[in-house]
């Protein structure tokens, strides 16, 4: 975890959920499913992440790579990776679980 000063109970309180509304992460994520997000867990290449943009908005993606200048993200669709300027990405939060659409219906 990024903040080792948090107890596991405090860390659990910071986990939040977002509902998937678009189909751009099919077949791994379907619209209606809920992604559980842990903002305190570090992320690395291959992780699914919630991307919060500096200008507002957010998307669910796979982290391909990141460095001091860029963040490279991908969907599961056969499309080229998306490369963003680091300044345009406000946060990358780790996707730590899912709640199926059926469970919340």
MOPAC internal coordinates of N, CA, C and O (Angstrom, degrees):
PM7 1SCF
backbone

  N    0.0000 0     0.00 0     0.00 0    0    0    0
  C    1.4462 1     0.00 0     0.00 0    1    0    0
  C    1.5131 1   110.34 1     0.00 0    2    1    0
  O    1.2310 1   120.98 1   -30.48 1    3    2    1
  N    1.2841 1   115.73 1   149.52 1    3    2    1
  C    1.4548 1   120.38 1   179.19 1    5    3    2
  C    1.5140 1   111.21 1   -66.44 1    6    5    3
  O    1.2310 1   120.05 1   141.13 1    7    6    5
  N    1.3326 1   117.50 1   -38.87 1    7    6    5
  C    1.4545 1   120.57 1  -176.24 1    9    7    6
  C    1.5213 1   109.10 1  -112.22 1   10    9    7
  O    1.2310 1   120.53 1   -85.63 1   11   10    9
  N    1.3184 1   116.60 1    94.37 1   11   10    9
  C    1.4529 1   121.81 1  -177.54 1   13   11   10
  C    1.5207 1   112.30 1   -71.18 1   14   13   11
  O    1.2310 1   119.72 1   172.50 1   15   14   13
  N    1.3362 1   118.14 1    -7.50 1   15   14   13
  C    1.4533 1   121.31 1   179.59 1   17   15   14
  C    1.5289 1   112.82 1   -82.54 1   18   17   15
  O    1.2310 1   120.09 1   173.03 1   19   18   17
  N    1.3284 1   117.44 1    -6.97 1   19   18   17
  C    1.4632 1   120.32 1   178.90 1   21   19   18
  C    1.5218 1   109.99 1   -86.79 1   22   21   19
  O    1.2310 1   120.43 1   -41.37 1   23   22   21
  N    1.3275 1   116.78 1   138.63 1   23   22   21
  C    1.4555 1   119.84 1   172.21 1   25   23   22
  C    1.5151 1   107.70 1   -74.30 1   26   25   23
  O    1.2310 1   119.66 1   -14.84 1   27   26   25
  N    1.3294 1   118.26 1   165.16 1   27   26   25
  C    1.4629 1   120.05 1   179.55 1   29   27   26
  C    1.5274 1   110.54 1   -62.66 1   30   29   27
  O    1.2310 1   119.59 1   147.17 1   31   30   29
  N    1.3190 1   118.40 1   -32.83 1   31   30   29
  C    1.4674 1   121.10 1   177.85 1   33   31   30
  C    1.5256 1   110.20 1   -67.96 1   34   33   31
  O    1.2310 1   120.22 1   138.37 1   35   34   33
  N    1.3355 1   117.19 1   -41.63 1   35   34   33
  C    1.4620 1   120.53 1   178.42 1   37   35   34
  C    1.5270 1   110.53 1   -66.33 1   38   37   35
  O    1.2310 1   120.62 1   139.78 1   39   38   37
  N    1.3259 1   116.42 1   -40.22 1   39   38   37
  C    1.4593 1   120.44 1   178.70 1   41   39   38
  C    1.5174 1   110.33 1   -63.84 1   42   41   39
  O    1.2310 1   119.94 1   138.48 1   43   42   41
  N    1.3184 1   117.73 1   -41.52 1   43   42   41
  C    1.4665 1   121.80 1   179.30 1   45   43   42
  C    1.5234 1   111.01 1   -62.46 1   46   45   43
  O    1.2310 1   120.07 1   147.02 1   47   46   45
  N    1.3135 1   117.47 1   -32.98 1   47   46   45
  C    1.4670 1   120.87 1   178.42 1   49   47   46
  C    1.5201 1   112.06 1   -67.16 1   50   49   47
  O    1.2310 1   119.90 1   157.18 1   51   50   49
  N    1.3218 1   117.80 1   -22.82 1   51   50   49
  C    1.4619 1   120.97 1  -178.77 1   53   51   50
  C    1.5278 1   112.44 1   -87.04 1   54   53   51
  O    1.2310 1   119.72 1   166.46 1   55   54   53
  N    1.3219 1   118.13 1   -13.54 1   55   54   53
  C    1.4638 1   121.08 1   177.25 1   57   55   54
  C    1.5193 1   108.32 1   -66.90 1   58   57   55
  O    1.2310 1   120.98 1   -44.43 1   59   58   57
  N    1.3277 1   115.72 1   135.57 1   59   58   57
  C    1.4595 1   120.29 1   179.08 1   61   59   58
  C    1.5205 1   109.42 1  -132.67 1   62   61   59
  O    1.2310 1   120.22 1   -10.34 1   63   62   61
  N    1.3011 1   117.18 1   169.66 1   63   62   61
  C    1.4586 1   122.06 1  -177.04 1   65   63   62
  C    1.5206 1   111.17 1  -124.13 1   66   65   63
  O    1.2310 1   120.92 1   -32.22 1   67   66   65
  N    1.3304 1   115.84 1   147.78 1   67   66   65
  C    1.4611 1   122.23 1   173.67 1   69   67   66
  C    1.5245 1   108.07 1  -132.66 1   70   69   67
  O    1.2310 1   120.96 1   -36.68 1   71   70   69
  N    1.3108 1   115.76 1   143.32 1   71   70   69
  C    1.4635 1   121.37 1   179.00 1   73   71   70
  C    1.5249 1   108.97 1   -88.59 1   74   73   71
  O    1.2310 1   120.69 1   -46.48 1   75   74   73
  N    1.3190 1   116.28 1   133.52 1   75   74   73
  C    1.4628 1   122.08 1   176.14 1   77   75   74
  C    1.5246 1   107.51 1   -78.22 1   78   77   75
  O    1.2310 1   120.37 1   -55.45 1   79   78   77
  N    1.3200 1   116.90 1   124.55 1   79   78   77
  C    1.4627 1   120.38 1  -177.53 1   81   79   78
  C    1.5287 1   112.87 1  -113.36 1   82   81   79
  O    1.2310 1   119.69 1   157.73 1   83   82   81
  N    1.3200 1   118.20 1   -22.27 1   83   82   81
  C    1.4705 1   121.47 1  -177.64 1   85   83   82
  C    1.5264 1   109.66 1  -107.72 1   86   85   83
  O    1.2310 1   121.12 1   -16.47 1   87   86   85
  N    1.3026 1   115.47 1   163.53 1   87   86   85
  C    1.4560 1   120.95 1  -178.83 1   89   87   86
  C    1.5113 1   114.51 1  -101.28 1   90   89   87
  O    1.2310 1   119.74 1  -162.44 1   91   90   89
  N    1.3368 1   118.09 1    17.56 1   91   90   89
  C    1.4643 1   119.97 1  -175.90 1   93   91   90
  C    1.5272 1   113.96 1   -75.56 1   94   93   91
  O    1.2310 1   119.54 1   174.77 1   95   94   93
  N    1.3292 1   118.48 1    -5.23 1   95   94   93
  C    1.4636 1   120.98 1   176.47 1   97   95   94
  C    1.5370 1   111.80 1  -110.08 1   98   97   95
  O    1.2310 1   120.45 1  -166.58 1   99   98   97
  N    1.3359 1   116.74 1    13.42 1   99   98   97
  C    1.4621 1   120.64 1   174.84 1  101   99   98
  C    1.5247 1   109.12 1   -62.55 1  102  101   99
  O    1.2310 1   118.43 1   -33.67 1  103  102  101
  N    1.2941 1   120.60 1   146.33 1  103  102  101
  C    1.4561 1   127.24 1     5.36 1  105  103  102
  C    1.5320 1   114.01 1   -91.52 1  106  105  103
  O    1.2310 1   119.70 1   178.94 1  107  106  105
  N    1.3339 1   118.18 1    -1.06 1  107  106  105
  C    1.4653 1   120.82 1  -176.85 1  109  107  106
  C    1.5281 1   112.57 1   -70.11 1  110  109  107
  O    1.2310 1   120.31 1   141.07 1  111  110  109
  N    1.3239 1   117.01 1   -38.93 1  111  110  109
  C    1.4602 1   121.95 1  -178.42 1  113  111  110
  C    1.5206 1   109.28 1  -126.49 1  114  113  111
  O    1.2310 1   120.75 1   -51.27 1  115  114  113
  N    1.3164 1   116.17 1   128.73 1  115  114  113
  C    1.4650 1   121.54 1   178.36 1  117  115  114
  C    1.5210 1   109.84 1  -105.66 1  118  117  115
  O    1.2310 1   120.77 1   -30.77 1  119  118  117
  N    1.3350 1   116.13 1   149.23 1  119  118  117
  C    1.4688 1   118.42 1   173.79 1  121  119  118
  C    1.5267 1   109.79 1   -56.46 1  122  121  119
  O    1.2310 1   120.93 1   -42.32 1  123  122  121
  N    1.3206 1   115.82 1   137.68 1  123  122  121
  C    1.4553 1   122.04 1  -178.47 1  125  123  122
  C    1.5119 1   113.51 1   101.37 1  126  125  123
  O    1.2310 1   120.02 1   159.19 1  127  126  125
  N    1.3349 1   117.57 1   -20.81 1  127  126  125
  C    1.4589 1   119.83 1   175.72 1  129  127  126
  C    1.5269 1   108.75 1   -74.69 1  130  129  127
  O    1.2310 1   121.13 1   -19.24 1  131  130  129
  N    1.3182 1   115.45 1   160.76 1  131  130  129
  C    1.4547 1   121.75 1  -179.37 1  133  131  130
  C    1.5158 1   109.62 1  -118.93 1  134  133  131
  O    1.2310 1   120.52 1   -52.76 1  135  134  133
  N    1.3292 1   116.60 1   127.24 1  135  134  133
  C    1.4601 1   122.15 1   177.93 1  137  135  134
  C    1.5225 1   109.15 1   -94.33 1  138  137  135
  O    1.2310 1   120.86 1   -48.51 1  139  138  137
  N    1.3336 1   115.97 1   131.49 1  139  138  137
  C    1.4604 1   121.52 1   174.78 1  141  139  138
  C    1.5276 1   107.44 1   -91.49 1  142  141  139
  O    1.2310 1   120.74 1   -50.71 1  143  142  141
  N    1.3300 1   116.19 1   129.29 1  143  142  141
  C    1.4616 1   122.01 1  -172.13 1  145  143  142
  C    1.5230 1   110.45 1  -117.93 1  146  145  143
  O    1.2310 1   120.79 1   -50.48 1  147  146  145
  N    1.3399 1   116.09 1   129.52 1  147  146  145
  C    1.4588 1   121.76 1   175.72 1  149  147  146
  C    1.5316 1   107.92 1  -111.78 1  150  149  147
  O    1.2310 1   119.78 1   -77.35 1  151  150  149
  N    1.3328 1   118.03 1   102.65 1  151  150  149
  C    1.4634 1   120.50 1  -177.37 1  153  151  150
  C    1.5274 1   113.60 1   -71.45 1  154  153  151
  O    1.2310 1   119.91 1   168.40 1  155  154  153
  N    1.3342 1   117.79 1   -11.60 1  155  154  153
  C    1.4591 1   120.69 1  -176.65 1  157  155  154
  C    1.5224 1   113.58 1   -95.34 1  158  157  155
  O    1.2310 1   120.00 1   168.66 1  159  158  157
  N    1.3288 1   117.61 1   -11.34 1  159  158  157
  C    1.4668 1   120.88 1  -178.93 1  161  159  158
  C    1.5229 1   109.14 1   -84.73 1  162  161  159
  O    1.2310 1   120.28 1   -44.17 1  163  162  161
  N    1.3195 1   117.06 1   135.83 1  163  162  161
  C    1.4655 1   119.77 1   178.05 1  165  163  162
  C    1.5272 1   109.28 1   -70.40 1  166  165  163
  O    1.2310 1   120.95 1   -24.07 1  167  166  165
  N    1.3195 1   115.78 1   155.93 1  167  166  165
  C    1.4640 1   121.09 1  -179.40 1  169  167  166
  C    1.5192 1   109.92 1  -117.10 1  170  169  167
  O    1.2310 1   121.46 1   -27.19 1  171  170  169
  N    1.3353 1   114.82 1   152.81 1  171  170  169
  C    1.4624 1   120.49 1   177.19 1  173  171  170
  C    1.5246 1   108.80 1  -144.55 1  174  173  171
  O    1.2310 1   120.72 1   -12.25 1  175  174  173
  N    1.3111 1   116.23 1   167.75 1  175  174  173
  C    1.4600 1   121.75 1  -178.22 1  177  175  174
  C    1.5277 1   110.05 1   -52.95 1  178  177  175
  O    1.2310 1   121.17 1   -45.28 1  179  178  177
  N    1.3313 1   115.38 1   134.72 1  179  178  177
  C    1.4613 1   121.76 1  -179.43 1  181  179  178
  C    1.5092 1   113.46 1    99.39 1  182  181  179
  O    1.2310 1   119.90 1   161.40 1  183  182  181
  N    1.3356 1   117.79 1   -18.60 1  183  182  181
  C    1.4649 1   121.38 1   179.90 1  185  183  182
  C    1.5197 1   110.82 1   -74.54 1  186  185  183
  O    1.2310 1   121.14 1   -31.05 1  187  186  185
  N    1.3187 1   115.42 1   148.95 1  187  186  185
  C    1.4570 1   120.66 1   167.48 1  189  187  186
  C    1.5192 1   106.65 1   -83.10 1  190  189  187
  O    1.2310 1   120.88 1   -44.54 1  191  190  189
  N    1.3319 1   115.93 1   135.46 1  191  190  189
  C    1.4612 1   121.16 1  -175.29 1  193  191  190
  C    1.5198 1   110.89 1  -136.05 1  194  193  191
  O    1.2310 1   121.28 1   -28.16 1  195  194  193
  N    1.3142 1   115.16 1   151.84 1  195  194  193
  C    1.4476 1   121.11 1   167.46 1  197  195  194
  C    1.5217 1   105.52 1   -94.47 1  198  197  195
  O    1.2310 1   120.73 1   -57.26 1  199  198  197
  N    1.3117 1   116.21 1   122.74 1  199  198  197
  C    1.4586 1   122.04 1  -178.62 1  201  199  198
  C    1.5156 1   108.02 1   -99.62 1  202  201  199
  O    1.2310 1   120.56 1   -58.09 1  203  202  201
  N    1.3185 1   116.53 1   121.91 1  203  202  201
  C    1.4643 1   121.57 1   173.82 1  205  203  202
  C    1.5220 1   106.92 1  -104.76 1  206  205  203
  O    1.2310 1   121.21 1   -56.12 1  207  206  205
  N    1.3363 1   115.28 1   123.88 1  207  206  205
  C    1.4584 1   120.38 1  -177.52 1  209  207  206
  C    1.5205 1   111.18 1   -89.98 1  210  209  207
  O    1.2310 1   121.00 1   -32.45 1  211  210  209
  N    1.3209 1   115.70 1   147.55 1  211  210  209
  C    1.4597 1   121.91 1  -179.50 1  213  211  210
  C    1.5245 1   111.63 1   -60.15 1  214  213  211
  O    1.2310 1   120.09 1   145.99 1  215  214  213
  N    1.3173 1   117.44 1   -34.01 1  215  214  213
  C    1.4576 1   121.56 1  -179.60 1  217  215  214
  C    1.5160 1   113.93 1   -85.35 1  218  217  215
  O    1.2310 1   120.15 1  -175.13 1  219  218  217
  N    1.3343 1   117.32 1     4.87 1  219  218  217
  C    1.4547 1   122.19 1  -176.79 1  221  219  218
  C    1.5169 1   110.27 1   102.64 1  222  221  219
  O    1.2310 1   120.87 1   -20.21 1  223  222  221
  N    1.2784 1   115.95 1   159.79 1  223  222  221
  C    1.4535 1   121.77 1  -179.40 1  225  223  222
  C    1.5150 1   112.23 1    90.57 1  226  225  223
  O    1.2310 1   121.72 1   -17.58 1  227  226  225
  N    1.3175 1   114.31 1   162.42 1  227  226  225
  C    1.4523 1   120.15 1   179.25 1  229  227  226
  C    1.5269 1   109.39 1  -155.13 1  230  229  227
  O    1.2310 1   121.11 1   -25.41 1  231  230  229
  N    1.3302 1   115.48 1   154.59 1  231  230  229
  C    1.4556 1   122.70 1   178.10 1  233  231  230
  C    1.5197 1   109.27 1  -142.56 1  234  233  231
  O    1.2310 1   121.30 1   -23.98 1  235  234  233
  N    1.3178 1   115.11 1   156.02 1  235  234  233
  C    1.4604 1   121.94 1   173.30 1  237  235  234
  C    1.5214 1   107.16 1   -96.97 1  238  237  235
  O    1.2310 1   120.22 1   -50.74 1  239  238  237
  N    1.3425 1   117.18 1   129.26 1  239  238  237
  C    1.4596 1   121.85 1  -178.33 1  241  239  238
  C    1.5253 1   110.32 1  -148.37 1  242  241  239
  O    1.2310 1   121.09 1    -8.10 1  243  242  241
  N    1.3364 1   115.52 1   171.90 1  243  242  241
  C    1.4610 1   122.36 1   169.17 1  245  243  242
  C    1.5211 1   107.33 1   -98.22 1  246  245  243
  O    1.2310 1   120.65 1   -46.98 1  247  246  245
  N    1.3240 1   116.37 1   133.02 1  247  246  245
  C    1.4554 1   121.00 1   177.56 1  249  247  246
  C    1.5256 1   108.50 1   -80.09 1  250  249  247
  O    1.2310 1   120.55 1   -61.56 1  251  250  249
  N    1.3235 1   116.55 1   118.44 1  251  250  249
  C    1.4581 1   121.77 1   178.36 1  253  251  250
  C    1.5214 1   109.77 1   -88.69 1  254  253  251
  O    1.2310 1   120.89 1   131.95 1  255  254  253
  N    1.3317 1   115.90 1   -48.05 1  255  254  253
  C    1.4610 1   120.71 1  -177.28 1  257  255  254
  C    1.5231 1   108.47 1  -165.05 1  258  257  255
  O    1.2310 1   120.90 1   -21.35 1  259  258  257
  N    1.3178 1   115.88 1   158.65 1  259  258  257
  C    1.4631 1   121.27 1   173.08 1  261  259  258
  C    1.5133 1   108.57 1  -152.51 1  262  261  259
  O    1.2310 1   121.43 1   -33.13 1  263  262  261
  N    1.3089 1   114.86 1   146.87 1  263  262  261
  C    1.4599 1   121.40 1   173.95 1  265  263  262
  C    1.5209 1   107.90 1  -143.71 1  266  265  263
  O    1.2310 1   120.06 1    11.84 1  267  266  265
  N    1.3055 1   117.48 1  -168.16 1  267  266  265
  C    1.4696 1   120.00 1  -176.35 1  269  267  266
  C    1.5227 1   112.94 1   -66.27 1  270  269  267
  O    1.2310 1   119.54 1   160.43 1  271  270  269
  N    1.3429 1   118.48 1   -19.57 1  271  270  269
  C    1.4675 1   120.76 1  -174.79 1  273  271  270
  C    1.5189 1   114.65 1  -110.88 1  274  273  271
  O    1.2310 1   120.06 1   150.24 1  275  274  273
  N    1.3379 1   117.49 1   -29.76 1  275  274  273
  C    1.4639 1   120.09 1  -173.72 1  277  275  274
  C    1.5277 1   112.76 1  -137.95 1  278  277  275
  O    1.2310 1   122.00 1   -19.13 1  279  278  277
  N    1.3245 1   113.77 1   160.87 1  279  278  277
  C    1.4638 1   122.34 1   172.69 1  281  279  278
  C    1.5280 1   105.69 1  -128.63 1  282  281  279
  O    1.2310 1   120.52 1   -54.22 1  283  282  281
  N    1.3342 1   116.61 1   125.78 1  283  282  281
  C    1.4563 1   121.69 1   179.86 1  285  283  282
  C    1.5166 1   109.00 1  -109.11 1  286  285  283
  O    1.2310 1   121.16 1   -54.09 1  287  286  285
  N    1.3404 1   115.39 1   125.91 1  287  286  285
  C    1.4587 1   122.63 1  -174.69 1  289  287  286
  C    1.5229 1   110.17 1  -126.76 1  290  289  287
  O    1.2310 1   120.55 1   -23.24 1  291  290  289
  N    1.3258 1   116.55 1   156.76 1  291  290  289
  C    1.4601 1   120.64 1   179.43 1  293  291  290
  C    1.5191 1   110.44 1  -143.26 1  294  293  291
  O    1.2310 1   121.52 1   -22.66 1  295  294  293
  N    1.3228 1   114.71 1   157.34 1  295  294  293
  C    1.4568 1   122.12 1   170.30 1  297  295  294
  C    1.5202 1   107.24 1  -100.59 1  298  297  295
  O    1.2310 1   120.10 1     3.64 1  299  298  297
  N    1.3284 1   117.42 1  -176.36 1  299  298  297
  C    1.4557 1   120.36 1   175.10 1  301  299  298
  C    1.5266 1   110.90 1   -91.86 1  302  301  299
  O    1.2310 1   120.43 1   171.17 1  303  302  301
  N    1.3147 1   116.79 1    -8.83 1  303  302  301
  C    1.4585 1   121.38 1   177.82 1  305  303  302
  C    1.5279 1   109.02 1   -73.14 1  306  305  303
  O    1.2310 1   120.36 1   -24.78 1  307  306  305
  N    1.3156 1   116.92 1   155.22 1  307  306  305
  C    1.4686 1   119.11 1   177.15 1  309  307  306
  C    1.5315 1   110.52 1   -73.95 1  310  309  307
  O    1.2310 1   121.20 1   -98.52 1  311  310  309
  N    1.2995 1   115.31 1    81.48 1  311  310  309
  C    1.4659 1   121.95 1  -179.68 1  313  311  310
  C    1.5238 1   107.86 1  -139.10 1  314  313  311
  O    1.2310 1   120.04 1   -26.15 1  315  314  313
  N    1.3206 1   117.53 1   153.85 1  315  314  313
  C    1.4628 1   118.96 1   178.33 1  317  315  314
  C    1.5241 1   111.16 1   -65.98 1  318  317  315
  O    1.2310 1   120.17 1   -29.25 1  319  318  317
  N    1.3343 1   117.28 1   150.75 1  319  318  317
  C    1.4686 1   120.39 1   176.81 1  321  319  318
  C    1.5227 1   110.96 1   -59.92 1  322  321  319
  O    1.2310 1   121.33 1   -25.00 1  323  322  321
  N    1.3330 1   115.07 1   155.00 1  323  322  321
  C    1.4571 1   122.80 1   178.06 1  325  323  322
  C    1.5207 1   108.01 1  -101.36 1  326  325  323
  O    1.2310 1   120.13 1   -50.81 1  327  326  325
  N    1.3235 1   117.35 1   129.19 1  327  326  325
  C    1.4614 1   121.65 1  -179.94 1  329  327  326
  C    1.5230 1   107.91 1  -111.04 1  330  329  327
  O    1.2310 1   120.93 1   -54.53 1  331  330  329
  N    1.3388 1   115.83 1   125.47 1  331  330  329
  C    1.4642 1   122.11 1  -178.56 1  333  331  330
  C    1.5134 1   109.84 1  -118.60 1  334  333  331
  O    1.2310 1   121.09 1   -33.15 1  335  334  333
  N    1.3093 1   115.52 1   146.85 1  335  334  333
  C    1.4536 1   121.90 1   171.55 1  337  335  334
  C    1.5294 1   107.28 1   -66.33 1  338  337  335
  O    1.2310 1   119.97 1   -45.70 1  339  338  337
  N    1.2990 1   117.66 1   134.30 1  339  338  337
  C    1.4721 1   122.86 1  -178.24 1  341  339  338
  C    1.5306 1   111.24 1   -53.23 1  342  341  339
  O    1.2310 1   119.94 1   144.42 1  343  342  341
  N    1.3204 1   117.72 1   -35.58 1  343  342  341
  C    1.4657 1   121.15 1  -178.57 1  345  343  342
  C    1.5265 1   112.41 1   -66.22 1  346  345  343
  O    1.2310 1   120.19 1   158.03 1  347  346  345
  N    1.3329 1   117.24 1   -21.97 1  347  346  345
  C    1.4636 1   121.13 1   179.98 1  349  347  346
  C    1.5277 1   113.04 1   -84.15 1  350  349  347
  O    1.2310 1   120.38 1   169.35 1  351  350  349
  N    1.3312 1   116.88 1   -10.65 1  351  350  349
  C    1.4591 1   122.06 1  -178.77 1  353  351  350
  C    1.5244 1   108.91 1  -105.36 1  354  353  351
  O    1.2310 1   120.83 1   -68.74 1  355  354  353
  N    1.3179 1   116.02 1   111.26 1  355  354  353
  C    1.4617 1   120.30 1  -178.63 1  357  355  354
  C    1.5237 1   111.85 1   -76.99 1  358  357  355
  O    1.2310 1   120.13 1   144.53 1  359  358  357
  N    1.3377 1   117.36 1   -35.47 1  359  358  357
  C    1.4646 1   120.21 1  -177.78 1  361  359  358
  C    1.5159 1   111.16 1  -161.24 1  362  361  359
  O    1.2310 1   121.23 1   -30.90 1  363  362  361
  N    1.3237 1   115.25 1   149.10 1  363  362  361
  C    1.4623 1   123.63 1   170.33 1  365  363  362
  C    1.5197 1   106.10 1  -120.35 1  366  365  363
  O    1.2310 1   120.37 1   -66.21 1  367  366  365
  N    1.3238 1   116.89 1   113.79 1  367  366  365
  C    1.4543 1   121.56 1  -178.49 1  369  367  366
  C    1.5201 1   109.93 1  -110.96 1  370  369  367
  O    1.2310 1   120.73 1   -43.53 1  371  370  369
  N    1.3104 1   116.21 1   136.47 1  371  370  369
  C    1.4606 1   124.06 1  -175.90 1  373  371  370
  C    1.5286 1   112.00 1   -69.80 1  374  373  371
  O    1.2310 1   120.74 1   -48.69 1  375  374  373
  N    1.3295 1   116.19 1   131.31 1  375  374  373
  C    1.4687 1   121.17 1   173.57 1  377  375  374
  C    1.5310 1   106.76 1   -85.69 1  378  377  375
  O    1.2310 1   120.80 1   -66.80 1  379  378  377
  N    1.3345 1   116.07 1   113.20 1  379  378  377
  C    1.4640 1   120.56 1  -173.68 1  381  379  378
  C    1.5228 1   113.64 1  -103.47 1  382  381  379
  O    1.2310 1   120.00 1   175.88 1  383  382  381
  N    1.3257 1   117.61 1    -4.12 1  383  382  381
  C    1.4600 1   118.78 1   178.68 1  385  383  382
  C    1.5075 1   111.76 1   178.74 1  386  385  383
  O    1.2310 1   121.81 1     0.66 1  387  386  385
  N    1.3365 1   114.14 1  -179.34 1  387  386  385
  C    1.4571 1   119.43 1  -179.45 1  389  387  386
  C    1.5135 1   110.25 1  -144.32 1  390  389  387
  O    1.2310 1   121.90 1   -28.16 1  391  390  389
  N    1.3228 1   113.97 1   151.84 1  391  390  389
  C    1.4563 1   122.17 1   172.25 1  393  391  390
  C    1.5145 1   105.04 1  -119.69 1  394  393  391
  O    1.2310 1   120.49 1   -57.83 1  395  394  393
  N    1.3176 1   116.67 1   122.17 1  395  394  393
  C    1.4681 1   119.23 1  -175.71 1  397  395  394
  C    1.5290 1   110.62 1   -66.85 1  398  397  395
  O    1.2310 1   121.43 1   -23.85 1  399  398  397
  N    1.3149 1   114.87 1   156.15 1  399  398  397
  C    1.4573 1   121.38 1   179.36 1  401  399  398
  C    1.5309 1   110.31 1   -60.48 1  402  401  399
  O    1.2310 1   120.42 1   144.21 1  403  402  401
  N    1.3055 1   116.79 1   -35.79 1  403  402  401
  C    1.4605 1   121.27 1  -179.66 1  405  403  402
  C    1.5285 1   110.94 1   -66.04 1  406  405  403
  O    1.2310 1   120.00 1   144.52 1  407  406  405
  N    1.3306 1   117.60 1   -35.48 1  407  406  405
  C    1.4634 1   120.92 1  -178.13 1  409  407  406
  C    1.5166 1   112.30 1   -68.98 1  410  409  407
  O    1.2310 1   119.94 1   154.16 1  411  410  409
  N    1.3236 1   117.71 1   -25.84 1  411  410  409
  C    1.4604 1   120.16 1  -177.50 1  413  411  410
  C    1.5150 1   112.38 1  -105.05 1  414  413  411
  O    1.2310 1   120.09 1   177.15 1  415  414  413
  N    1.3007 1   117.43 1    -2.85 1  415  414  413
  C    1.4710 1   120.85 1  -178.11 1  417  415  414
  C    1.5106 1   111.99 1   -71.72 1  418  417  415
  O    1.2310 1   120.10 1   180.00 1  419  418  417

